Amino acid sequence: MPDLGADPLDEHGVRTASGGGAEGAEASNGLQVLGPEPDHACLQCNINDGQVLLIRYNFGRDITAKPLHEHCAPFFFGLRLSLQERDELKRRGFSDDDLFEMSPKRAHEILADPSRTAEAPQEEQRGSATDPGKCDR
């Protein structure tokens, strides 16, 4: 097995000072590359081409590292929309400008509700302007 250098994480999973370079580095989007993963295929594209890395998303519910390509990780963790998701939103009437301004979280919420379109947004909760918890009826 080739020498991969010092482990970028200590026994508690905290980045060590010796963990320089891309490994152990955390991007501003919360993705952290822990190192190479030579034995598993990428969970997003199901390809093992020798470029698969162990990557974790530090802002999610599950922070265990996943075998992913660096370019597949944002799609796997829902930080970017796939072409199929963009096409579905366009089919539902959303424009390129809408998609540009839409967060991935909002897009995924819209996609989860088959009745939501650009013309029929999610029904607003009804309530009193003075007391949003009370119904006007």
MDAnalysis code that builds the backbone (N, CA, C; Angstrom):
import MDAnalysis as mda
import numpy as np

u = mda.Universe.empty(411, n_residues=137, atom_resindex=np.repeat(np.arange(137), 3), trajectory=True)
u.add_TopologyAttr("name", ["N", "CA", "C"] * 137)
u.add_TopologyAttr("resid", np.arange(1, 138))
u.add_TopologyAttr("resname", ["MET", "PRO", "ASP", "LEU", "GLY", "ALA", "ASP", "PRO", "LEU", "ASP", "GLU", "HIS", "GLY", "VAL", "ARG", "THR", "ALA", "SER", "GLY", "GLY", "GLY", "ALA", "GLU", "GLY", "ALA", "GLU", "ALA", "SER", "ASN", "GLY", "LEU", "GLN", "VAL", "LEU", "GLY", "PRO", "GLU", "PRO", "ASP", "HIS", "ALA", "CYS", "LEU", "GLN", "CYS", "ASN", "ILE", "ASN", "ASP", "GLY", "GLN", "VAL", "LEU", "LEU", "ILE", "ARG", "TYR", "ASN", "PHE", "GLY", "ARG", "ASP", "ILE", "THR", "ALA", "LYS", "PRO", "LEU", "HIS", "GLU", "HIS", "CYS", "ALA", "PRO", "PHE", "PHE", "PHE", "GLY", "LEU", "ARG", "LEU", "SER", "LEU", "GLN", "GLU", "ARG", "ASP", "GLU", "LEU", "LYS", "ARG", "ARG", "GLY", "PHE", "SER", "ASP", "ASP", "ASP", "LEU", "PHE", "GLU", "MET", "SER", "PRO", "LYS", "ARG", "ALA", "HIS", "GLU", "ILE", "LEU", "ALA", "ASP", "PRO", "SER", "ARG", "THR", "ALA", "GLU", "ALA", "PRO", "GLN", "GLU", "GLU", "GLN", "ARG", "GLY", "SER", "ALA", "THR", "ASP", "PRO", "GLY", "LYS", "CYS", "ASP", "ARG"])
u.atoms.positions = np.array([
    [0.847, -1.181, 0.000],
    [0.000, 0.000, 0.000],
    [0.885, 1.235, 0.000],
    [0.571, 2.229, -0.857],
    [1.414, 3.417, -0.914],
    [1.268, 4.256, 0.349],
    [2.333, 4.989, 0.677],
    [2.299, 5.875, 1.840],
    [1.450, 7.092, 1.496],
    [0.387, 7.301, 2.251],
    [-0.525, 8.416, 1.999],
    [-0.200, 9.629, 2.854],
    [0.887, 9.552, 3.605],
    [1.262, 10.674, 4.455],
    [0.542, 10.598, 5.784],
    [0.680, 11.664, 6.546],
    [0.076, 11.707, 7.875],
    [-1.444, 11.717, 7.774],
    [-2.096, 11.080, 8.733],
    [-3.553, 11.082, 8.799],
    [-4.010, 12.502, 9.105],
    [-4.898, 13.082, 8.266],
    [-5.328, 14.461, 8.497],
    [-6.227, 14.618, 9.715],
    [-6.707, 13.504, 10.279],
    [-7.600, 13.560, 11.440],
    [-6.976, 12.804, 12.605],
    [-7.217, 13.286, 13.817],
    [-6.754, 12.557, 14.988],
    [-7.770, 11.470, 15.342],
    [-7.575, 10.801, 16.456],
    [-8.461, 9.697, 16.830],
    [-9.890, 10.133, 17.119],
    [-10.111, 11.451, 17.286],
    [-11.451, 11.978, 17.538],
    [-12.101, 12.552, 16.282],
    [-11.414, 12.428, 15.140],
    [-11.960, 12.942, 13.892],
    [-11.721, 14.425, 13.688],
    [-10.825, 15.019, 14.470],
    [-10.516, 16.443, 14.345],
    [-9.295, 16.608, 13.461],
    [-9.334, 17.599, 12.578],
    [-8.229, 17.836, 11.655],
    [-6.965, 18.189, 12.423],
    [-5.869, 17.535, 12.059],
    [-4.593, 17.793, 12.715],
    [-3.818, 18.842, 11.948],
    [-2.840, 19.433, 12.596],
    [-2.018, 20.464, 11.957],
    [-1.228, 19.895, 10.796],
    [-0.871, 18.601, 10.853],
    [-0.090, 18.002, 9.775],
    [-0.936, 17.609, 8.581],
    [-2.250, 17.730, 8.686],
    [-3.130, 17.335, 7.591],
    [-3.276, 18.420, 6.562],
    [-2.212, 18.755, 5.879],
    [-2.241, 19.831, 4.894],
    [-2.719, 19.351, 3.548],
    [-2.698, 20.226, 2.590],
    [-3.107, 19.886, 1.241],
    [-4.603, 19.731, 1.136],
    [-5.057, 19.053, 0.070],
    [-6.491, 18.888, -0.169],
    [-7.119, 17.944, 0.846],
    [-6.355, 16.929, 1.261],
    [-6.901, 15.986, 2.221],
    [-7.082, 16.684, 3.561],
    [-8.227, 16.496, 4.153],
    [-8.515, 17.106, 5.437],
    [-9.015, 18.525, 5.319],
    [-8.880, 19.113, 4.145],
    [-9.330, 20.490, 3.957],
    [-10.848, 20.510, 3.878],
    [-11.426, 21.506, 4.485],
    [-12.876, 21.643, 4.456],
    [-13.230, 22.854, 3.610],
    [-14.055, 22.642, 2.613],
    [-14.519, 23.746, 1.774],
    [-15.571, 24.536, 2.547],
    [-15.852, 25.741, 2.090],
    [-16.836, 26.582, 2.769],
    [-18.237, 25.971, 2.711],
    [-18.462, 24.997, 1.831],
    [-19.776, 24.357, 1.745],
    [-19.924, 23.192, 2.709],
    [-18.924, 22.938, 3.551],
    [-19.013, 21.884, 4.552],
    [-18.495, 20.529, 4.115],
    [-18.057, 20.388, 2.870],
    [-17.514, 19.115, 2.408],
    [-16.062, 18.992, 2.845],
    [-15.692, 17.822, 3.326],
    [-14.328, 17.589, 3.780],
    [-13.806, 16.308, 3.165],
    [-12.676, 16.415, 2.484],
    [-12.018, 15.264, 1.882],
    [-11.102, 14.650, 2.938],
    [-11.335, 13.369, 3.251],
    [-10.532, 12.701, 4.265],
    [-9.379, 11.915, 3.677],
    [-9.482, 11.555, 2.414],
    [-8.415, 10.798, 1.763],
    [-8.959, 9.924, 0.657],
    [-8.070, 9.174, 0.004],
    [-8.504, 8.307, -1.099],
    [-9.272, 7.087, -0.598],
    [-10.134, 6.564, -1.454],
    [-10.908, 5.344, -1.177],
    [-10.745, 4.410, -2.371],
    [-9.695, 3.592, -2.369],
    [-9.411, 2.766, -3.553],
    [-10.312, 1.544, -3.709],
    [-11.036, 1.150, -2.660],
    [-11.763, -0.117, -2.707],
    [-13.238, -0.017, -3.076],
    [-13.809, 1.174, -3.087],
    [-15.249, 1.308, -3.326],
    [-15.546, 2.215, -4.509],
    [-16.668, 1.932, -5.138],
    [-17.147, 2.797, -6.222],
    [-17.811, 4.031, -5.622],
    [-17.875, 5.084, -6.381],
    [-18.549, 6.322, -5.984],
    [-20.042, 6.029, -5.785],
    [-20.599, 6.494, -4.677],
    [-22.015, 6.259, -4.393],
    [-22.937, 7.027, -5.344],
    [-22.445, 8.104, -5.947],
    [-23.276, 8.910, -6.840],
    [-23.326, 8.324, -8.251],
    [-22.156, 8.010, -8.803],
    [-22.112, 7.558, -10.206],
    [-21.799, 6.071, -10.354],
    [-21.472, 5.405, -9.246],
    [-21.189, 3.975, -9.227],
    [-19.976, 3.586, -10.076],
    [-18.969, 4.461, -10.133],
    [-17.747, 4.195, -10.898],
    [-16.562, 4.204, -9.943],
    [-15.671, 3.216, -10.092],
    [-14.419, 3.207, -9.347],
    [-13.292, 3.320, -10.358],
    [-12.809, 4.529, -10.550],
    [-11.767, 4.802, -11.531],
    [-10.442, 5.172, -10.882],
    [-10.307, 4.897, -9.581],
    [-9.092, 5.256, -8.867],
    [-9.092, 6.688, -8.362],
    [-10.144, 7.431, -8.631],
    [-10.239, 8.831, -8.209],
    [-11.271, 9.035, -7.098],
    [-11.764, 7.939, -6.525],
    [-12.784, 8.027, -5.481],
    [-12.122, 8.425, -4.162],
    [-12.767, 9.335, -3.451],
    [-12.259, 9.841, -2.181],
    [-13.281, 9.580, -1.080],
    [-12.822, 9.588, 0.155],
    [-13.734, 9.576, 1.296],
    [-14.061, 11.025, 1.616],
    [-15.343, 11.373, 1.491],
    [-15.776, 12.755, 1.694],
    [-16.935, 12.759, 2.665],
    [-16.907, 13.693, 3.577],
    [-18.043, 13.840, 4.478],
    [-18.581, 15.256, 4.399],
    [-19.862, 15.362, 4.736],
    [-20.549, 16.655, 4.771],
    [-20.762, 17.004, 6.238],
    [-20.012, 17.968, 6.730],
    [-19.993, 18.293, 8.150],
    [-21.231, 19.023, 8.651],
    [-22.117, 19.459, 7.758],
    [-23.308, 20.184, 8.184],
    [-24.568, 19.332, 8.104],
    [-24.426, 18.062, 7.753],
    [-25.590, 17.193, 7.604],
    [-25.872, 16.387, 8.862],
    [-26.945, 15.622, 8.811],
    [-27.298, 14.750, 9.946],
    [-26.308, 13.603, 10.080],
    [-25.864, 13.079, 8.955],
    [-24.942, 11.945, 8.935],
    [-23.576, 12.460, 8.478],
    [-22.619, 12.510, 9.387],
    [-21.308, 13.051, 9.014],
    [-20.283, 11.949, 8.747],
    [-20.764, 10.716, 8.545],
    [-19.821, 9.656, 8.190],
    [-19.330, 9.888, 6.764],
    [-18.081, 9.534, 6.537],
    [-17.474, 9.723, 5.225],
    [-18.080, 8.757, 4.212],
    [-18.256, 9.244, 2.998],
    [-18.835, 8.455, 1.905],
    [-17.830, 8.380, 0.757],
    [-17.765, 7.242, 0.057],
    [-16.896, 7.152, -1.112],
    [-17.537, 7.895, -2.296],
    [-16.888, 8.978, -2.697],
    [-17.424, 9.833, -3.769],
    [-16.291, 10.451, -4.565],
    [-16.574, 10.786, -5.814],
    [-15.674, 11.656, -6.563],
    [-15.876, 13.078, -6.046],
    [-14.845, 13.883, -6.132],
    [-14.955, 15.264, -5.649],
    [-16.061, 16.016, -6.389],
    [-16.191, 15.771, -7.695],
    [-17.221, 16.466, -8.468],
    [-18.617, 15.871, -8.267],
    [-18.729, 14.662, -7.715],
    [-20.033, 14.048, -7.444],
    [-20.588, 14.433, -6.071],
    [-19.715, 14.798, -5.142],
    [-20.117, 15.045, -3.756],
    [-21.209, 16.111, -3.614],
    [-21.111, 17.283, -4.275],
    [-22.182, 18.277, -4.099],
    [-23.551, 17.763, -4.529],
    [-23.597, 16.907, -5.537],
    [-24.864, 16.343, -5.991],
    [-25.366, 15.301, -4.992],
    [-24.478, 14.461, -4.509],
    [-24.863, 13.416, -3.558],
    [-25.451, 14.012, -2.282],
    [-24.833, 15.068, -1.787],
    [-25.279, 15.670, -0.532],
    [-26.363, 16.731, -0.734],
    [-26.833, 16.911, -1.968],
    [-27.933, 17.839, -2.236],
    [-27.530, 19.298, -2.216],
    [-26.255, 19.580, -2.436],
    [-25.786, 20.965, -2.445],
    [-25.899, 21.599, -3.829],
    [-26.088, 20.780, -4.829],
    [-26.292, 21.249, -6.206],
    [-27.393, 20.410, -6.829],
    [-28.015, 20.968, -7.843],
    [-29.086, 20.258, -8.538],
    [-28.515, 19.475, -9.713],
    [-29.023, 18.285, -9.909],
    [-28.627, 17.498, -11.069],
    [-29.347, 18.039, -12.305],
    [-28.913, 17.630, -13.467],
    [-29.569, 18.052, -14.713],
    [-31.016, 17.575, -14.747],
    [-31.268, 16.377, -14.228],
    [-32.636, 15.857, -14.201],
    [-33.520, 16.719, -13.298],
    [-32.978, 17.151, -12.159],
    [-33.755, 17.999, -11.254],
    [-34.032, 19.356, -11.892],
    [-33.026, 19.931, -12.563],
    [-33.223, 21.209, -13.254],
    [-34.269, 21.066, -14.362],
    [-34.194, 19.980, -15.115],
    [-35.169, 19.743, -16.185],
    [-36.586, 19.620, -15.628],
    [-36.724, 18.930, -14.496],
    [-38.047, 18.765, -13.892],
    [-38.593, 20.114, -13.428],
    [-37.754, 20.947, -12.834],
    [-38.204, 22.277, -12.404],
    [-38.598, 23.137, -13.613],
    [-37.854, 23.035, -14.691],
    [-38.203, 23.777, -15.912],
    [-39.520, 23.249, -16.489],
    [-39.720, 21.935, -16.433],
    [-40.966, 21.349, -16.922],
    [-42.144, 21.882, -16.112],
    [-41.905, 22.167, -14.843],
    [-42.953, 22.700, -13.982],
    [-43.116, 24.209, -14.108],
    [-42.390, 24.829, -15.024],
    [-42.605, 26.246, -15.322],
    [-41.621, 27.219, -14.709],
    [-40.575, 26.744, -14.049],
    [-39.587, 27.642, -13.466],
    [-38.593, 28.069, -14.541],
    [-38.246, 29.348, -14.556],
    [-37.325, 29.893, -15.558],
    [-35.880, 29.701, -15.111],
    [-34.953, 29.971, -16.029],
    [-33.533, 29.927, -15.684],
    [-33.223, 30.928, -14.578],
    [-33.853, 32.101, -14.624],
    [-33.652, 33.091, -13.567],
    [-34.161, 32.574, -12.229],
    [-35.321, 31.897, -12.236],
    [-35.848, 31.300, -11.005],
    [-34.846, 30.298, -10.433],
    [-34.307, 29.454, -11.302],
    [-33.379, 28.421, -10.857],
    [-32.074, 29.018, -10.361],
    [-31.632, 30.106, -10.981],
    [-30.393, 30.757, -10.562],
    [-30.510, 31.291, -9.143],
    [-31.686, 31.830, -8.812],
    [-31.893, 32.431, -7.490],
    [-32.376, 31.425, -6.446],
    [-32.753, 30.221, -6.864],
    [-33.334, 29.224, -5.962],
    [-32.233, 28.434, -5.250],
    [-32.377, 28.279, -3.943],
    [-31.417, 27.468, -3.197],
    [-31.697, 25.986, -3.482],
    [-30.676, 25.139, -3.408],
    [-30.918, 23.703, -3.585],
    [-31.935, 23.160, -2.589],
    [-31.926, 23.673, -1.359],
    [-32.890, 23.202, -0.351],
    [-34.311, 23.494, -0.810],
    [-34.567, 24.716, -1.277],
    [-35.911, 25.072, -1.748],
    [-36.289, 24.237, -2.973],
    [-35.333, 24.049, -3.885],
    [-35.609, 23.244, -5.079],
    [-36.009, 21.823, -4.698],
    [-35.317, 21.233, -3.731],
    [-35.640, 19.874, -3.316],
    [-37.002, 19.813, -2.626],
    [-37.366, 20.869, -1.895],
    [-38.696, 20.924, -1.284],
    [-39.779, 20.972, -2.360],
    [-39.541, 21.751, -3.406],
    [-40.499, 21.849, -4.513],
    [-40.609, 20.506, -5.229],
    [-39.472, 19.878, -5.494],
    [-39.476, 18.601, -6.201],
    [-40.156, 17.498, -5.396],
    [-40.128, 17.611, -4.084],
    [-40.760, 16.598, -3.234],
    [-42.284, 16.647, -3.303],
    [-42.845, 17.769, -3.772],
    [-44.296, 17.935, -3.869],
    [-44.684, 17.975, -5.342],
    [-45.227, 16.879, -5.892],
    [-45.540, 16.815, -7.316],
    [-46.532, 17.869, -7.793],
    [-47.313, 18.456, -6.882],
    [-48.309, 19.446, -7.299],
    [-47.737, 20.861, -7.425],
    [-46.515, 21.067, -6.962],
    [-45.953, 22.421, -6.986],
    [-45.378, 22.759, -8.356],
    [-45.814, 23.904, -8.857],
    [-45.304, 24.441, -10.114],
    [-44.992, 25.911, -9.896],
    [-44.456, 26.561, -10.925],
    [-44.165, 27.993, -10.821],
    [-45.459, 28.786, -10.679],
    [-46.532, 28.308, -11.311],
    [-47.816, 28.995, -11.250],
    [-48.582, 28.666, -9.975],
    [-48.330, 27.501, -9.376],
    [-49.068, 27.063, -8.185],
    [-48.087, 26.833, -7.040],
    [-47.583, 27.915, -6.441],
    [-46.650, 27.729, -5.330],
    [-47.343, 27.082, -4.139],
    [-46.551, 26.644, -3.194],
    [-47.113, 26.009, -2.001],
    [-48.083, 26.972, -1.336],
    [-49.236, 26.444, -0.954],
    [-50.264, 27.273, -0.347],
    [-49.732, 27.892, 0.938],
    [-49.906, 29.207, 1.069],
    [-49.468, 29.917, 2.267],
    [-50.338, 29.499, 3.437],
    [-49.760, 29.454, 4.610],
    [-50.555, 29.157, 5.791],
    [-51.450, 30.347, 6.069],
    [-52.721, 30.058, 6.352],
    [-53.664, 31.130, 6.651],
    [-53.643, 31.422, 8.138],
    [-53.715, 32.690, 8.475],
    [-53.749, 33.071, 9.876],
    [-53.973, 34.554, 9.992],
    [-54.233, 34.988, 11.166],
    [-54.472, 36.392, 11.424],
    [-53.164, 37.155, 11.363],
    [-53.215, 38.367, 10.860],
    [-52.015, 39.191, 10.806],
    [-51.554, 39.548, 12.211],
    [-52.508, 39.648, 13.133],
    [-52.137, 40.000, 14.502],
    [-51.666, 38.788, 15.278],
    [-52.218, 37.616, 14.974],
    [-51.825, 36.392, 15.664],
    [-51.685, 35.288, 14.618],
    [-50.436, 35.072, 14.099],
    [-50.253, 34.099, 13.030],
    [-50.596, 32.664, 13.430],
    [-50.745, 32.398, 14.715],
    [-51.082, 31.049, 15.145],
    [-52.565, 30.773, 15.137],
    [-53.390, 31.814, 15.016],
    [-54.847, 31.629, 15.052],
    [-55.428, 31.661, 13.654],
    [-56.437, 30.881, 13.454],
    [-57.143, 30.828, 12.186],
    [-58.195, 31.947, 12.158],
    [-58.421, 32.536, 10.957],
    [-59.395, 33.605, 10.813],
    [-60.841, 33.102, 10.771],
    [-61.019, 31.810, 10.619],
    [-62.368, 31.275, 10.466],
    [-63.118, 31.210, 11.745],
])
